[in-house]
Amino acid sequence: MSEKVVIFHGFSKEELNRITELLKKNFPGQDIIMAITTPTSLQWKVGELISELKKEHEYFKKKG
C-alpha cells in the first residue's frame, strides 16, 4: 500500500490546524504524511520531496 502524502503551501496556521483536524477526522487510523513547503523543498522535484518526507516520517515514527 502506498502512503498518502499531503503537502501544504500558502496556508495560515489557523487554516492548517483546521485542515489537519479534518483529515484526521475523515481518515481515522490512516497514516497520512503531512508537510508544509519550505524554501528548500520548493526547489525539489516532487518525487524527491515525497521520498524524503517518507524517510523523515518513518524516522519520527520509530523515534516515538
N, C-alpha and C positions, 0 to 999 in steps of 0.2 A: 504494500500500500504506500502511495506517495504522500508526503506530508503536505498539509495545507499551509501556505505562506501568504501573509498579508503585509504589504509594505505601504506605510503611510507617508504622505508628503503634503505639507502645507496646512495641516490641521492644527487648531489651537489645542492647548492642554485639555480644556473642557470638552472639546469635541472628541478628542482621543479617548478620554475617560468614558464618555457615553458610548462610543463605538465599540470599545473593548468589552464593556459590560454587555452590550447587545450580542456580540459574538459569543461570549461565554454562555449567555442565556440560551441562545439559539443553536449552539453546537455543544451541548453538555457532554463532558467526558472526552471530547476530542482534543487532541494535542495540536494546537494551532501555533505556528511560529509567527509572531508579530514583531515588526521592526519599524523604526522611524528612519527616514533618509537622513544622511549626513552629507556634508560637502564631499567627503571622500567617496561615500557609497554612490553618489550621483555620477561619478566618473567611471564606475564599473559596468561591465556588461551584466545584464540581468541574470544570466546563468551563473556567472561567477559570484554575484551577490547572494543568490539563493544558496549556492554551495557553502559559502562562508557562514551564512545565517544558520544553516543546518548544523554545521560544526559547532558553532557557538551554543546553539540550543542544546545539543547533546552534552556538551561540556557542563553547562549550568544545571541540566537535569541530574547528571551524575554527582555534581558537587553538592546538590541538595539545598 
